[in-house]
């Protein structure tokens, strides 16, 4: 039995094709991925995975987290629906808006465009990590101080893209900020103030 | 019983004392002489940290034990009838817990995306599998998704200009015949989708016959009533209905109704005997939740040599949707006091998703046409378009704004003296220009029926609560509650806990028409003011001072040198908190201005090789009565400018005429402004004391969205010398315009 096609009634999407095709890919590359991850669920190349759910372990904000996923489950759905971290938002589910931005091994990643199984063995950082243990990152404080939000639905993704920009560039220019944030959309129109929050943080402003 | 007071109203050099009749029992009205401590300051958004840390729970984030996930089956045909719907197979599939029909056999199908049935299952993937297994058959009829192909649409020439003759009108015909300059042009706008980032939808949970619904909505109370009625009408036993919307991921006018998805969610939850979440996906959001409709607008008019408008003849056509209404437009009327005028409008249906209100519904369309028309007239007359505006604009507030903005924006120096040619110092490839436009809106708020309320509680432990059942869609209601309550009680803003978006709290307006802040702010003050009286009583007794002398300031309560810390004073309260219900009284009859004024200036750089338009600078000056939370008010204006930029340059729904389906129903192909598009932007908020309520606050959501597209279109006209009369101004239109200009 093959994985049921995703969303055919609404038109054939690029990602539904990827989701369908990835079963085979996982079966061959799973060994390498899981070797790093530790748990042996995927270790046996002969193991057939899916349809239906199975357990994988994600390294989520530094903690090994076991979640039930299908082969077609995106990293975003695994984080939100299975691990219960709802900071990353589902807005377009197609890599067009950045609201689901997380870091995977430090790289800005649209978590709706990655399958959960492909993230096994990688370090995943979500927006929740920037206020873990009651310590709020200066960038997050500056988002508030600059009022870099309105409805707030894009904000977690913006925070993560901004965080990655700062990690990578230290003191970015405005042009670099604009380029680094280009994958993220804010419908309320808060961009200028997000740029300001990043600049303030780069200059060492704690709030 | 009403009293009369004298208030200092207006602004700057236009301040004046006026006698104002105020409601008996209301908190004393603020005016220009009131010294405010927190109001108007740079207070932070009170739920900012919750949003920026990801802790804020939106409807999309609600997770309940046993919760089922739902999807809607939608029509793939634009017009026809549903003839067969079979879902026995789907119902029996793994995980499927309920299926409800949303259309009867034989019912009309009215657009691609029309709701047919809904499925709930244990996981979204299972629901999707089940959706694919439902058999729906349709009888297909010929459709038309282009309103300008409707038989009643006006006849146009190859350029899109309406060529139907104008009906005679004595005053207009006479003014046109004798005028120094006349002009006749046709303008057009395309469909803009709201594109709220949080899609429509809800989570429904039944407890016996009581229903709780988390809903991404701009109208908690409207949705509550709508769902109760819809469920009862379908024979469900319905007890109490509670709607919850603490955080809402945008709305912009599209979220006033629970929609078919709201009904479906509640019905599925009842049938499944479990909580159900039904949130739309992005394609559904673009195609099934309304839009700002397109418009075709023709204008002819006349101007005297000195710039005075003499005639304004307007006819417009609105593209709507299958329902054939909601396409109305509004042009700038404040220039027309001395002009002969006439206007007519007609909505034309098409087999598409119906229009919904969107941020100043109809105004950005009409202002784009009207303000560009004004610049075209000015160009013909050889006049500065800013001077033409000042000549015709009688509004005293905007009169100041035009001057202030012109200076700050360096209008004269920035204006391209030879439109179509590069500015001195620029490379030959680049065409630069600037434009301006006016903004106008009402937004004075209203009392509501029954009157809106606010609950204020002061607790023994020194905490204060301010509660409204109304919703905060990102505009800042929560911060408004906290700032006003803190001001009234003389305490820090972080001492106030606020709650919104729960219909068990006092009712408030829907977030539409820029009405929430002006409608609720007087009630917030009233509630805090009433609660304050009760605390003043206790403090007066304790300190042995007359109650009338008790003041609340700087965290102290008392009189003269006899003061208690606010927290100490609260210890006098006892276990039952002080609780007061503030009320929204009717607006005072006298007001300095019945609305808000603004203006915007834009500078663009046009690439004559590629046709790409880049906005390089924008400035807005905006009045919203009393500014309560400055940063938040500025944010709204900035956002409106950016949305307006999208409307002017990028955004358009593209439908496939043959299938009736939207071709760009996602964020990859429907382009909203992104970080790389951002110009340098500045906003100046202008406080005007109107005296219409005890706060004098007006709304700010809509007005700034009215001016932005027009200002940008005018800037493109100044840069290129071509009036591009069809939004969005995409590169193809720019190149065609430049080529035509070179050829002529």
Contacts between the chains, C-beta under 8 A, distances in Angstrom:
chain1	res1	chain2	res2	distance
A	4	B	125	7.9
A	4	B	128	7.8
A	4	B	129	4.8
A	4	B	132	7.1
A	5	B	132	7.1
A	6	B	125	7.9
A	6	B	128	6.5
A	7	B	128	6.2
A	8	B	132	5.8
A	9	B	73	7.1
A	9	B	76	7.5
A	9	B	131	6.1
A	9	B	132	5.6
A	10	B	74	7.7
A	10	B	281	7.9
A	10	B	283	6.4
A	11	B	283	7.8
A	70	B	125	6.1
A	72	B	125	6.6
A	73	B	125	7.6
A	77	B	124	7.6
A	80	B	61	7.7
A	81	B	63	7.6
A	81	B	124	7.9
A	84	B	63	6.6
A	85	B	54	7.6
A	86	B	54	7.1
A	86	B	57	6.8
A	86	B	60	7.6
A	86	B	61	3.7
A	86	B	63	7.5
A	87	B	53	7.2
A	87	B	54	2.2
A	87	B	55	7.3
A	88	B	54	7.3
A	89	B	58	7.7
A	89	B	60	6.7
A	89	B	197	7.1
A	89	B	198	7.6
A	89	B	249	7.5
A	90	B	60	6.5
A	91	B	197	4.8
A	91	B	198	7.4
A	91	B	199	7.7
A	91	B	282	6.9
A	91	B	667	7.8
A	92	B	282	4.4
A	92	B	666	6.1
A	92	B	667	4.8
A	92	B	668	8.0
A	93	B	281	6.4
A	93	B	282	6.5
A	94	B	282	6.7
A	94	B	666	5.6
A	94	B	667	7.4
A	94	B	668	6.7
A	95	B	668	7.6
A	96	B	282	7.8
A	96	B	666	5.6
A	96	B	667	3.4
A	96	B	668	4.3
A	97	B	197	7.1
A	97	B	667	4.8
A	99	B	197	6.1
A	126	B	54	7.2
A	127	B	53	6.7
A	127	B	54	3.9
A	128	B	53	7.1
A	128	B	54	5.5
A	128	B	55	7.9
A	130	B	53	6.9
A	131	B	53	4.2
A	131	B	54	7.9
A	131	B	55	7.6
A	136	B	49	7.1
A	136	B	53	6.8
A	140	B	49	7.3
A	140	B	52	4.8
A	140	B	53	5.9
A	141	B	49	7.9
A	143	B	48	7.0
A	143	B	52	4.2
A	144	B	44	5.3
A	144	B	45	6.6
A	144	B	48	3.7
A	144	B	49	5.4
A	144	B	52	5.7
A	145	B	44	6.5
A	146	B	631	8.0
A	147	B	44	7.2
A	147	B	45	5.7
A	147	B	48	7.0
A	147	B	631	4.1
A	147	B	632	6.2
A	147	B	634	7.6
A	147	B	635	5.1
A	148	B	52	7.7
A	149	B	45	7.1
A	149	B	48	6.4
A	149	B	51	5.3
A	149	B	52	6.5
A	149	B	474	7.6
A	149	B	635	8.0
A	150	B	250	7.8
A	150	B	474	3.8
A	150	B	475	7.1
A	150	B	476	7.9
A	150	B	635	5.6
A	150	B	636	7.1
A	150	B	639	5.9
A	151	B	196	7.5
A	151	B	197	6.9
A	151	B	198	7.2
A	151	B	247	7.9
A	151	B	248	6.5
A	151	B	249	4.9
A	151	B	250	4.3
A	151	B	473	6.1
A	151	B	474	3.1
A	152	B	47	7.6
A	152	B	50	7.9
A	152	B	51	3.2
A	152	B	52	7.6
A	152	B	56	5.8
A	152	B	247	6.6
A	152	B	249	7.1
A	152	B	474	6.4
A	153	B	58	6.5
A	153	B	196	7.9
A	153	B	197	4.0
A	153	B	198	4.8
A	153	B	249	3.2
A	153	B	250	6.3
A	154	B	197	5.5
A	155	B	51	5.0
A	155	B	52	5.4
A	155	B	54	7.9
A	156	B	51	8.0
A	156	B	52	7.6
A	156	B	53	7.9
A	156	B	54	4.2
A	159	B	52	5.8
A	159	B	54	7.8
A	177	B	675	7.4
A	178	B	675	4.8
A	178	B	676	4.9
A	178	B	678	6.6
A	179	B	675	8.0
A	179	B	676	6.7
A	181	B	674	8.0
A	181	B	675	4.0
A	182	B	674	5.9
A	182	B	675	5.4
A	182	B	676	5.0
A	184	B	674	7.6
A	184	B	675	6.7
A	185	B	197	7.4
A	185	B	667	5.8
A	185	B	672	5.8
A	185	B	674	6.0
A	186	B	197	7.7
A	187	B	195	5.3
A	187	B	196	6.2
A	187	B	197	5.3
A	187	B	250	5.5
A	187	B	252	7.6
A	187	B	643	7.5
A	187	B	672	6.2
A	188	B	250	6.3
A	188	B	474	5.6
A	188	B	635	7.6
A	188	B	639	4.6
A	189	B	638	5.8
A	189	B	639	3.3
A	189	B	640	7.2
A	189	B	641	7.0
A	189	B	642	3.2
A	189	B	643	5.8
A	189	B	673	7.1
A	190	B	635	6.4
A	190	B	638	7.3
A	190	B	639	6.6
A	191	B	642	6.9
A	191	B	673	7.8
A	191	B	674	7.8
A	191	B	675	5.1
A	191	B	678	4.9
A	192	B	638	6.1
A	192	B	678	6.0
A	192	B	681	5.4
A	193	B	635	6.8
A	193	B	638	7.3
A	194	B	675	7.7
A	195	B	675	7.7
A	195	B	678	7.5
